[in-house]
Amino acid sequence: MLLLSLLLLLFPAFGGRQVLADPADFGRAARFYEPVEVPGSLLPGFLGRDLRELALFAWAESRGWQPVLVQIDERTPDGDFIFTRGPESNVGLADGVLDGQDLVVFLARDAGCRAPEGRLPPGAAAAVSVELLDPLAAGSRWVYLARFEGKAPDPGLEPVSSLSEKGSSFHFRFPTYRYEALTIGPAGKPNPTIYIDKLWVNREAGGNGENIMDRQKTRGMMSFVGGLVKIRFNEGLVQGGVCAWHAGPVRVLTHSTMFPRFRSGLKGPKFYLDSILVDSLTLTRITMGVPFDPGLVMHRMTLAFGTDLAPAARGMRFHNSANPQGFLIDGAMDQEERSFVTTKDEWRLITGPQGTQITCTSFDPRFLTRGSVITTYLDDETVRHPPENFPGDLGAVFDELTIRGLPAGTYWIEALGCIPRGFHDPKGLDPEHLKSILDVRRAPLVIRAGDQEIRNQGGEPRVLLQPRRKRD
């Protein structure tokens, strides 16, 4: 109670709860869904300061200074993020001060007006302004990083991202949705993964609170001897999982190491998943090493990555950039659905009273040197593709990659997912709302601090932790 009283005295105009705003209340320049990363190198006056001394604020014309939910992600000099949990945690490399490679992270929608010259947040010893410029609309918004003598007061804002560990499973919770991660591995030694097993869109975000996801799936086939010998596999053969993670109030960072192990005991090459989960967005980069050209021993390999839906998703509609007219998800393929255009899409989504999920995927162009990628769709509950939680394919959509050869090297796949707020409209898609989400990557904000200016990278997937040999 004493701490609460002191906070109220220091910040009389601040609310102790951050309310989720509605994107309809914001113009294009507000960038409702865009997370922002400000590198410490743009804040030279604060380099070397204890992270506990720093806090973020925005200025509102009618209310003055307002606290902004902020997270400072530490990184090593070679760019690895600091992970505080897991068997590959590198928390011992954190130094607790603001370095040039560290990132000040917040949501663009929390930025405000330009503060009057010379005004500081209550009790702050110094402050530096950060301007956010929208390349697609006139106007700017500002935030102010403030430094205090001693530990900065905690305004008590609620986090927008959280991770809870329940046994061997991870449960993620965000303002618009929550999901339970898929657990895999041998009996008695299950490992948590980042893959979705169950997904609920919150009622306050336009959903109905029911699980709409069967599970994320990986399906594949390798053929040998000119196609005469075929080996099929799925995510049930994959082992490994999340091996390092860090859960902050703005975003959750995870690093996974995985590999296939076939029934013969043969262990395939490792691949790595780095995911950033922030507010309504999930940004994932998959990195895989190819030790030699598989075309030397294999006729062809097909890999399919995607999602299958739960019975509660019945009645939603599927749309993508190649089939914008959309299809009703009802578990039965009609003639129109059978003419589905399989061109690799730029975006796809499912939407309905149950909520909305938007996905964009991209593949390393080198995959296509001797291969191709298409988008497939199947809405037929009579088709069985186990392992699955619910029999049959309901609105199942996959990226299908076919490879006949691949030079040795390192390759990537990237994905952006979004569970937006209030997206569903029974009259049809809102193209402006969709575009505002896609612009997070297509046309990110420009960040200006002092005489420095950079492109915001807060909406980009990337490698968070470089694969290494056994750590000390």
N, C-alpha and C positions, 0 to 999 in steps of 0.2 A: 504493500500500500504506500509506503514511503517513496519508493521508486516511481510509482504511478503519479503521485502528487507532484514530485519534482518535474516529471515530464510535462504535466499539465501547466506548471508554472513557466517552464521554458518555452513551450510550444502551445500557447493558448488557442490558436486558431486551427491547430491540426486535428484531424480526426484520427482515431486509433484504428480505423478499419478502411481498407482500400476497396472501394466498390467497383465491380466490373462494369465498365461503361458499355454502351451499345454502339456498334460501328455506324449506325444510322445517325448518331449525334455528331459525327466527325466528318469534316471535309476530306478530300483526297490527300491534302498536305499532312493530315494527322497521322497517316500510316498506322492505322489501328493495330495491325497484326505484326508489325516489323520490330524485331529485337535489334538493339543497337550495341555495338562494341566500340569503345573508345580506348585505343592503346595508351598505355602510360607514357609512351614517347611523345604524345600530343600534349602532355601535362608536365612539362619540364620543371616547373616550380614546385611540384609535389613529389618528385622522384625521391626515393629514399625515406619517405614518411611511413610511419607505422599505419598499416591498413585500418587499425581500430580507431584511428583519429579522423577517418574520412567518412563523409555522408553526402548524399545527393539531394538536391532541391530543385523545385521549379517555382516560378513566380506567376501568380494569378492576379489579374488587375483588381478583382473584387475582394480577394482574401489574403493577398500578400504571399509570404513564403509558404510552400507546401512541401512536405517530405516526399521523396520518390523512392520506391523500392529499388534497391541496387544490390548487385553482387560483383565482387571483384575476384576474377579468376586468375590465380597465379600460374605462370608458365616458367619453364626452365629457359636458360639462354638459347638452347637449340630448338625451342618452340613446343616442347611437350607440355601438355596441360598437367597440373598437379591434381592427382586423384587421392582422395583421403581414405577410401575404403577398398577392400578386396585384396586378393593374394598378390596382385601386381601394383598395389598402392606405391606411390613414390612421394608420399607426404613428407618424407625426410628431406626432400630437396626444396621445400618451401622456406622462404626467408621472412615472410610476414611483413614485408615492406613493398611499396609500389615501385616496380621496376619497369623499364621501357617496354618489355614484351608482355607485361600483365594487361588484362582487359577489364575495363569498367563496363558492366553490362546492365542494361535497363530496357524498358519498353518505350518505343517512340511515342505512344499515345499519352505517356505521363509527362512529356515535355510541355513547357508553358510559354508565356510571353517573355520578352526581354525585360530584365529587372532594371529599375532606376540605377543610374550610375552611382557607385559608391555604397550601395545598400548591401549588407551582409546578412545571411541567416542568423537568427538569434544565437548569440554565444560563440559564433564562428570567429576564428582568428584570421582567416583568409578564404577566398573563393575564386574559382576560375570558371569562365563561361565556356560552354560547348554549344555551338550552333548546328542545327540540323536543317539542311536545305533539301527540298524535294525537287528533283530534276524535271518532274512532270507538271508541277504546279507552282504558282508564285507564292512567295512567303517563306518564312523560317519559323522554327520553334527552338527554344533554348532549355538547357538544364545547367545547373551550377554545382560543381564539385567543391564542397567546403571542407576546410581543415579546422579541427578543434585542438586546443591545448589539452591533451589527455584524451581519453576515450570519448568518441562522439555519442551523443544521446541516441537511444533507440526509440524511434517513434512508434514502434509496435505495429507496423504494417503486416498484413497477412501475406504469406508467400503465395505466388501464383503457380509454383511447381513443387511437387513433393514426391518422395519415394519412401515407401515403407517395406521392410523385409518381413515376410511371414513364412517361416520355415525355409524352404528352398525356393520360394517364389517371390517375385517382385510385384508390388502394387503401386501404380503411378496414379497421381491425382492432380488434376488441373482445373481451371475455372470452367472449361467447357466440356470436359470428359474425364473419365477414369478408365484404366484398363489393367487387366491382369496378364502378366507375361507368361509365355509358354515355358514350361520346365521340361528339359530333356536329359538324356544320359542313361547310363546303365542302372539297373535295379539296385536300390540302396544307396546310389550316389547321384541323385538328381541335381542338375545345375540350372540356375535361372538364366534365361536368355532375354533379349530385347524384343523378340517376336511377340506379336499380339495373340493371346489365346481367347480373351473375352474383352469386349469393348462396350462401354455404356456412355451415351451422350447425355449430359446432365439436362434436367428439365429447364433450368434457367437459361440454357444455351439453345433451346428450341428442340430438345430431344424428348423422349418419353421415359428415359431411365432404364430401358430394357437392353439386354445384351444383343447386339446386332451382328456379332462376328462369330463365325465358326472357328477359324483360326487362319493365321498366315501359313502359306504352304510353299514348299519347294519340291518340284517334281523334275525328274531327269531321266535320260536314257543315254547309254553309250553303246555304240555298235562297232563290231570288229569283223574282220574277214569279209569285207565288202558288204556288210550289213547282215550277214548270216547269223552272227552271234550278238545278242542284245542283253544288256544288263540295265535294269531299271532301279532307280533309287529315289528316296524322298528324305524329308527332314528327320525322319526316324533314324536314319543312319548317321546323322551328324552328332558329334560329341563336342564337349567344351561349353562355353557360355560366357557370361559377363565375368571378367576377371579384375576389373578396376572400375570404381565409380565415385562420383562426387555429387552430392545433392545440396544445392544452394536454394535460396528463396526465389530466385528468378529462373534458373534453369538447372536441369539435371544432366550430367555428363556421364556417359558409359563407354567402356572399351571392352570389346569381346574378342576372344580368340577361339576359333572353331575349326573343325576338320572332319571329313567323312571317314568312317571306319566301316569297311565292307565285311560281309559275313565271312569271307575268307581270312579275315584278320588284317588284310592290307589297309594301311592307313594312308589317306590321301593328303595332299598338301594343305597347309593351314591357310585360312583366310581370316580377315579381321573386320570387325564392324565397329565404327565409331559413331555414336549417336548423341545429338544435342536435343533435349526435350525442353521447350520453353513455351509457357502459356498455351496457345492453341497449335503450336508448330512442333513437328519432329523432323530433324535434319540428319540424314544417315549417309555415311560413305562406307562402302564395302571395298576392301582392298584385298586382292588375291595375287599370289605369286605363281607363275607358271615356270617350272624348272626346265622343261623342254617342250618342244612342239608336240602336242598330243596327236597331231595328224600323222606322225611317224609310226604310231602303233595302233591308231584308232581310225575307223572309217568316218564316224560322225558322232557328235555329242549334242544333245538338246537339253537345255536348262530352262525351266519355267518358274518364275517367281510371282506370287500374287496372293490374293485373298479369296476366301469362300465365306458366305454369309450364313447367319443363323436363321431359323424359322421366323424369329421376331422381325426380321428385315423384310418380310413379305409385304408388298405394296409400295416399297420405295421405288425410285427410278434411277437407272444408270445412264450417265451421259459421258462422252469423252470428245476430244477435239476432232476425231475422225467420224464420230456419230453424234453430233450435237443434238439431234432430234430426240434422242433418248429412248429407253425401253423400260417397260413395266417389269419389275422383278416379281415373278409369281411362280417360279419353279417349272414353267412349261415354255419351251421355245416355240414362238410363232413364226410365220413365214418372214416377217420383217426382221426378226432377230437372226434368222438363218442367213440373211444377207449382210450381216455385220461386216463392216469394213475393217480389215485387220492391219491397216497401216499403223506403224508405231505411233502412239499418241503423244501429244505434248502435255495433256492433263486428262484426268478422269475423275469422276465423282459419283457417289451415291447420295441421294437426298430424299427426304420424306419427313413425316411427322416424328419419325424415330430419331431424326438428326441428320447431319451431313458430314461426309468424309471426303476430302479432296486429296488426290495423290498425283505427283509428277515424278517420273523416273527418267534417268538418262544413263547412257552406257558409254564407256570409253570407245571412241571411234575406231581404235585399233582392233576391237572385237570383230568389226565388220569387214576387215581385210579379206578374210576367207570365211565369212559368215553372214548372218542376217538376223534381224530382230523384228518381231511382229507383236501385236496386242491381240489376245484371244478373249472371247467371252462365251460363257455357257450358263444358261439358266434352265437346268433340267435336273429335277430332283430324283429322277430314275437312274442317273449316272453316279456310280460310286467311285470315289477316289480316296480311299483310306491311306494313312490315318486321318480321321476327322472326328469332330465332336458330334456332328449331326450328319446322317447319311444323305448323300446326294449333293449336287452342285446347285447352289442358289445364288444367282448373280455373281458367279465366279469369274474373275478377270485376272489375266496373267500376262506378263511380258515373257515371250518365248524366244530364247536365243539359241540359234543353231550354229554350230562351229564345225568346220571340216579341217581346220588347222589353225594354229596360233603360235607365233614366234615366242620364244622364251622371254619373260619379262614380268613386270608388275602392271596389273590392270585394275580398273575401278568401276563401280556402279554407284550412282547417287540417287537418293530419293528425298523428296519433300512431301510431308504429310501435313494436313491442316484439318482441324475440327473447328469450323468457324461458329460464331454466335449468330443466331437468328437468320441463317442463310436460306432455309427452305421457304419457297413461295409456291403455293398450289397452282398459281397461274403460269409458272415457268421459271427458267433460270434468270437471275439478275446478273447481266453481263458485267456491270460496273463493280458489283461486290466481288465477283470472281476475279476480275482484272486487278482489283486492289490487293488480292492475295498473291496472284502471280507476279505482281510488280515487286514483291519483296526480293525476288531474285532477278527479275528482268531489268528493273531500274531502281536499285537501292538508293537510299538517302546518301547525301554527301555530308561528311562531318567536317566542321571547321573549328579549330581551336587556335587562337593566336594567329600566326601567319602560316599555319599548316592546314592542309585540306586533303582528305582521303575519302575513298569510297567505303561505305559501311559494309562490313562482312558478316554482320550478325545473322543474316539469313542464309548463309552458305554452309553446306556440309563440308567437313574437312577431316583430315587425319588428326586425331587428338593425342595419340601416343604412338610413337614409332615402334614397330616390332623390334624386339631386342633379344639378344641371347640372355640366358638366365641372369637375373638381376642379383646384385650383391645383397 
